[in-house]
Amino acid sequence: MPTRPSVSNERQTVTKRILVCSGFFCLSFLAIVGFGLLQRIQAAENILPDRQVSSAATRIQPKLVASYGKLAPSFEANRGQTDARVRFLTRGGGYTIFLAANPLQGSLGGGQDDTFVAMISPGGAGPSVSPSELSLEFGPQDVGTTSAAKTVTVTNPGTVNLTIMAVTIGGTNARDFAKSADTCAGATVIPSGTCAVSVTFTPSAMGSRSASLKFTTNAIGGEQTWTLSGTGLAPLVSLSAPDLSFGNQTVSTTSAAQAEIVTNSGTANLTISTVTMRGENASDFAKSADTCTGATVIPNGTCTVSVTFTPSATGSRSASLSFNDNTSDSPQTVTLSGTGGAPAVSLSDSSLSFANQLVGTASAGQGLTVTNSGTANLAITSVGLTGSNASDFAKSADTCTGATVIPNGTCTVSVTFTPSATGSRSASLSFNDNASGSPQRVTLSGTGGAPAVSLSDSSLTFTNQLVGTASAGQGLTVTNSGTANLAITSVGLTGSNASDFAKSADTCAGATLTPNGTCTLSVTFTPSATGSCTATLSINDNAANSPQTVSLSGTGT
């Protein structure tokens, strides 16, 4: 089988000349390049089965012959004008010649003016570098973790030794890439020999990361660079709310739950190890539900923690909900706050005192106002009367029993006093509620009063009196010795000889005597017959032993 001819030596020689030439001499040498290429193309047409090369040669031959003397005076560096493997290029009328570090063939163009790729490669007089890959793509990798190594194998396709002075990593994210093995730096690679560099990727942040792997060698061009790239993946916590505020809550009662939703807005799994309460009043807050602790949350996934507030004291209470996870800014915290509220009872009076009240009669009502001076609702379950003489007192009005009194709100209770006996009477009005110090008590007191009749005489005796004539009057004083008003309705005469006696004066009938008050009566005797006469003076009043009586006696002569 025929062997493809090699043009390495001639190409290397020409290439070396190009690197050192300038001015007019470059033009001459470029003409030689064109002529030499033409000779090789003609020689290859009958040997190579590569129709692309043959066709290109056929088309480019007349162009080279006609134009080789008009070639550009120098090659230009490839800065993106064409295939990245090309190092230098020169353009002519309808054709372009490329210089590459490795052998290239075929067409990079198309159409009528096909671009011929000259197979210029170092050989013979100098070394060259042939990499196994032009770039290393690591793909997705969790931030802070190290990928498996990827290896670049460098081959020296030249005929002299290749010296690699240094292998370095540079570029925007150079610190994210590292050499895990390197047999190239400082190595001398014999022709057809190889060395290798292994690179790992440890992204320090999310998103696309890039760098370059650079070989500094004695090959043509001196430096060869290969692209390093990868994508950093990391979990990222997004909280539905930065804080949960519970507002006022009655001490020792539990609020409704509030939910905190955690979303993994990153590109890697979020692992949440613990969710805990921290802070000064942490014990006042509690998790009522938790799907986050121990969870692995996929990207765009969520978990939820619900929190309740049970203040143990009044005033501002605070804590934080802490999520410990595998993100770079762990732990994430949510501020928890609330105010411990408590109802407080303020009474308009600590006691209700009733004046003397006639036994068996009801006093006018006395009112009591209850104010909630606290910071939470006051719930009054009952208002009752207790104590020794509880039955002597009664609620005549009550808007408090069963009421919920908001902060600064009020309710009222009215009480009456109906003593069942004389003397001091006492009881308590008790409020049963949810405030501290419950039940609150109001002292009730009063005096049961009763009138009492004291008479200056229990009897009036008249001496012998001439029949048909009136005696001088005898007076009687009535005193209210009781503790309540004495109401005297009437004073009358009764008995066998009632008509022989008469009231000559009367300030008592219809009178109301205050305690210690008095009134007077005067009685005369006018016998209608001889002999002993008797009657009774009756005083009708509201005293306990009414009517009170005074015996009347006299003798008619």
Buried (B, 14 or more C-beta within 10 A) or exposed (E): EEEEEBBBEBBBBBBBBBEEBEEEEBBEBBBBBBEBBBEBBEEBBEEBEBEBBBBBBEBBBEBBEEBBEEBBEBBEEBEEEBEEBBBBBBBBEBBBBBBBBBBBBBBBBEEEBBBBBBBBBBBBBBBBBBBEEEBBEBEEBBBBEEBEBBEBBBBBBBBBBBBBBEBBBEBEBBEBBBBBEBBBBEBEBEBEBBBBBBBBBBBEEBEEBBBBBBBBBBBBBEEBBBBBBBBBBBBBBEBEEEBBEBEBBBBEBEBEBBEBBBBBBBBBBBBBBEBEBEBEBBEBBBBBEBBBBEBBBEBEBBBBBBBBBBBEEBEEBBBBBBBBBBBBEBBBBBBBBBBBBBBBBBBEEEBBEBEBBBBEEBBEBBEBBBBBBBBBBBBBBEBEBEBEBBEBBBBBEBBBBEBBBEBEBBBEBBBBBBBEEBEEBBBBBBBBBBBEEBBBBBBBBBBBBBBBBBBEEEBBEBEEBEBEEEBEBBEBBBBBBBBBBBBBBEBEBEBEBBEBBBBBEBBBBEBBBEBEBBBEBBBBBBBEEEEEBBBBBBBBBBBEEBBBBBBBBBBBE
